[in-house]
Amino acid sequence: MATRKSSKPVQGLTALVTGASSGIGESLARCFAADGHDLVLVARSADKLQTLAEKLGGEHGVRVTVLPADLSKPDAAKKLRTALQRKKIAIDVLVNNAGVLDHGAFTGIAAEKHQALIDLNISGLTAMLAHFLPAMIERGRGRILNVASIASFQPVPSLATYAASKAFVLSLTESLAEELKGTGVTVTALCPGITATGMLTGATDSNPHLANLPGFVVGDVDAVAAEGYKACMNGEVIKVPGAVNLAAILAARASPKWIVRKITGSVFRKAL
């Protein structure tokens, strides 16, 4: 995986974290706060964000701004940028973590749910980049962390739209990483495997088969966030946390696509 060297984190920088109310987003917010970054927390749940803001501000002495937003809406990213400009808050690190997942047969998921997933996982993330990246380039410094998935690397029956959306995130990240060379801005894709978050709990509730996953394949959310934070600040382009996940991805990238399809198909069709 490609790596770039970067300077050490500096206190007083501001990180904007989407999907910060729970899961990997919340854990990433904790990582940034612990290292002295001021925070802008974004998610739909204002109450959860406010509770987290008070806790992180009290524990680490950082400034925490709460901006509830539904990033699946077409104008949400623009409104966030405008609100921050009014507050005179510049974003030094952008963490695109907000995302949703629907598990099941493609035809068993309503068309509006497929569209809602695309609106957030793809359109919302792209809009955040379009609205916040130009200012980073103008200042000559910045970090971006896009949360993708190991599903980015192969087709996944029962997660077809989700896996495709995360493949978009990975491809966009790799393209921007090359495009932005020499600008002072780096872009990182964090590609976690199955992680113990509310998203996994929700998927398990709708499909009891997922409860049979062996413990060693389910990552700890704080460990995943810590690896993602470090990779982002070091300017790595792709970070796959966990030795098992990394081995699986390397094997998939080295294998013909028809073999990868056959293996993933035989495994994930059982979850339908």
C-alpha positions in Angstrom: 0.0 0.0 0.0 1.3 3.4 -0.9 2.5 5.7 1.9 3.4 9.3 2.2 5.4 11.0 4.9 3.6 13.8 6.8 4.3 16.1 9.7 3.2 15.3 13.2 -0.3 16.4 14.3 -0.5 20.0 15.5 -2.8 21.1 18.3 -5.4 23.7 17.1 -6.2 22.0 13.8 -9.8 21.2 13.2 -11.2 17.8 12.1 -14.7 17.5 10.7 -16.1 14.0 11.3 -19.3 12.8 9.6 -21.3 10.0 11.0 -19.8 10.9 14.3 -22.7 9.9 16.6 -21.7 6.2 16.9 -19.5 3.4 15.6 -16.3 4.1 13.8 -17.1 7.8 13.4 -17.4 8.3 17.2 -14.2 6.4 17.8 -12.4 8.5 15.2 -13.6 11.6 16.8 -12.1 10.4 20.1 -8.8 9.8 18.4 -8.7 13.3 16.9 -9.7 14.9 20.2 -7.1 12.9 22.2 -4.4 14.3 19.9 -5.5 17.9 20.4 -7.7 18.5 17.3 -10.8 20.8 17.6 -13.8 19.0 16.2 -16.8 19.6 14.0 -19.2 16.7 14.6 -21.8 15.9 11.9 -24.6 13.3 12.0 -28.4 13.3 11.9 -28.8 12.8 15.7 -28.3 16.2 17.4 -28.7 14.7 20.9 -26.1 12.1 20.5 -23.7 14.6 19.0 -24.2 17.0 21.8 -23.5 14.4 24.4 -20.3 13.3 22.7 -19.3 17.0 22.2 -19.6 17.7 25.9 -17.7 14.6 26.8 -14.8 15.1 24.4 -14.6 18.8 25.1 -14.4 18.1 28.9 -11.9 15.3 28.6 -9.5 16.9 26.2 -10.0 20.6 26.4 -10.8 20.9 22.7 -13.4 23.1 21.0 -16.3 20.9 19.7 -18.9 22.3 17.3 -22.0 20.3 16.6 -23.7 20.6 13.2 -26.6 18.1 12.7 -27.2 17.3 9.0 -28.5 14.6 6.7 -25.8 14.3 4.2 -28.0 12.3 1.8 -29.7 15.6 1.0 -28.4 17.3 -2.2 -27.6 20.6 -0.5 -26.4 19.4 2.9 -22.6 19.7 2.2 -23.0 23.2 0.8 -25.0 24.2 3.9 -22.3 22.8 6.2 -19.6 24.7 4.4 -21.6 27.9 4.6 -22.3 27.4 8.3 -18.6 26.9 9.0 -17.6 29.9 7.0 -19.9 32.0 9.0 -18.3 30.6 12.2 -14.9 31.3 10.7 -13.9 27.6 11.2 -11.5 26.2 8.7 -11.4 22.4 8.2 -7.9 20.9 8.2 -9.0 17.2 8.3 -12.1 15.9 6.6 -13.4 12.5 7.7 -16.1 11.1 5.5 -17.4 8.3 7.6 -21.2 8.6 7.2 -22.7 5.7 5.5 -25.5 3.1 5.5 -25.8 -0.6 4.7 -28.7 -2.8 3.6 -28.1 -6.6 3.7 -30.1 -9.0 1.7 -31.0 -10.1 -1.9 -30.9 -7.1 -4.3 -34.5 -7.7 -5.3 -35.6 -8.0 -1.7 -34.5 -4.5 -0.9 -36.9 -1.7 -1.9 -35.8 0.6 -4.7 -35.9 3.7 -2.4 -33.5 2.0 0.0 -31.0 1.4 -2.8 -31.3 5.0 -3.8 -30.9 6.2 -0.2 -27.7 4.2 0.2 -26.3 5.7 -3.0 -27.4 9.2 -2.0 -25.4 9.0 1.3 -22.5 6.6 0.5 -21.6 8.1 -2.9 -23.4 11.4 -3.5 -23.0 12.7 0.0 -19.3 11.8 0.3 -18.5 13.3 -3.1 -20.3 16.5 -2.3 -18.3 16.9 1.0 -15.1 16.5 -1.0 -16.2 19.0 -3.6 -17.1 21.6 -1.0 -14.2 21.2 1.4 -11.2 20.1 -0.7 -10.7 23.3 -2.6 -9.9 25.3 0.5 -7.4 22.7 1.7 -5.6 23.0 -1.7 -5.6 26.8 -1.5 -4.0 26.6 2.0 -1.5 24.0 0.8 -2.3 21.5 3.5 -5.0 19.1 4.6 -5.9 15.5 5.3 -8.9 13.5 4.1 -10.0 10.1 5.4 -12.7 8.3 3.4 -14.2 5.3 5.2 -14.6 2.6 2.6 -14.7 -1.2 3.4 -13.0 -4.5 2.5 -16.1 -4.9 0.4 -14.5 -2.3 -1.9 -12.2 -5.0 -3.3 -14.6 -7.6 -4.5 -18.3 -8.2 -5.4 -20.4 -9.3 -2.4 -23.7 -11.1 -3.0 -26.2 -9.9 -0.3 -24.4 -6.6 -0.1 -24.3 -5.7 -3.8 -25.2 -2.0 -3.7 -23.2 -1.4 -0.5 -20.1 -3.1 -1.9 -20.4 -1.1 -5.2 -20.7 2.1 -3.3 -17.6 1.4 -1.3 -15.7 0.4 -4.5 -16.6 3.9 -5.7 -15.1 5.4 -2.5 -11.9 3.4 -2.9 -11.5 4.3 -6.6 -12.2 8.0 -5.9 -9.7 8.0 -3.1 -6.9 6.4 -5.2 -7.6 8.8 -8.1 -7.5 11.9 -5.8 -4.3 10.6 -4.1 -2.5 10.8 -7.4 -4.2 14.0 -8.5 -3.3 15.9 -5.3 0.4 15.0 -5.2 2.4 18.1 -4.5 -0.5 20.1 -3.1 0.1 19.3 0.6 -3.2 17.5 0.8 -3.4 13.7 1.2 -6.3 11.3 0.9 -6.7 8.0 2.7 -9.2 5.2 2.3 -9.8 3.2 5.5 -11.1 -0.2 4.5 -12.3 -2.1 7.6 -13.7 -5.5 7.6 -16.7 -6.5 9.7 -16.6 -4.3 12.8 -18.5 -4.4 16.0 -20.7 -1.4 15.5 -24.4 -0.5 15.5 -24.4 -1.2 11.8 -23.5 -4.8 12.4 -26.1 -5.1 15.1 -28.8 -3.8 12.8 -27.7 -6.2 10.0 -27.7 -9.1 12.4 -31.2 -8.2 13.6 -32.5 -8.5 10.0 -30.5 -11.6 9.2 -29.8 -14.0 12.1 -27.2 -15.9 10.0 -24.7 -13.0 10.7 -24.8 -13.9 14.4 -22.8 -17.0 13.5 -19.7 -15.0 12.4 -16.6 -16.2 14.2 -15.2 -13.7 16.6 -11.8 -13.4 15.0 -13.3 -11.8 11.8 -15.1 -9.1 13.8 -12.9 -6.1 14.4 -12.8 -3.9 17.5 -14.2 -0.5 16.6 -11.6 1.4 18.6 -8.7 -0.5 17.1 -10.0 0.1 13.6 -10.4 3.8 14.3 -6.9 4.0 15.8 -5.4 2.5 12.7 -7.4 4.7 10.5 -6.4 7.8 12.4 -2.7 6.9 12.2 -2.9 6.2 8.5 -4.7 9.4 7.8 -2.1 11.5 9.6 0.7 9.6 7.9 -0.8 10.2 4.5 -1.2 6.5 3.6 -3.5 6.0 0.6 -5.1 2.7 1.6 -5.4 1.2 5.1 -6.9 -2.2 5.7 -6.9 -2.8 9.5 -6.3 -6.3 10.8 -4.0 -9.0 9.6 -6.8 -11.4 8.5 -8.5 -8.6 6.4 -5.2 -7.6 4.8 -4.3 -11.1 3.9 -7.8 -11.6 2.3 -7.5 -8.4 0.3 -4.0 -9.2 -1.0 -5.1 -12.7 -2.0 -8.2 -11.2 -3.8 -6.1 -8.7 -5.7 -3.7 -11.4 -6.8 -6.4 -13.7 -8.0 -8.4 -13.7 -11.3 -11.8 -12.0 -10.9 -13.7 -15.1 -11.8 -12.2 -17.0 -8.9 -12.9 -14.1 -6.5 -16.6 -14.0 -7.7 -16.9 -17.8 -7.2 -15.5 -17.7 -3.7 -17.4 -14.7 -2.5 -20.5 -16.0 -4.2 -20.3 -19.4 -2.4 -19.7 -17.7 0.9 -22.2 -14.9 0.9 -25.1 -16.6 -0.8 -25.4 -18.7 2.3 -26.3 -15.5 4.2 -29.3 -14.8 2.0 
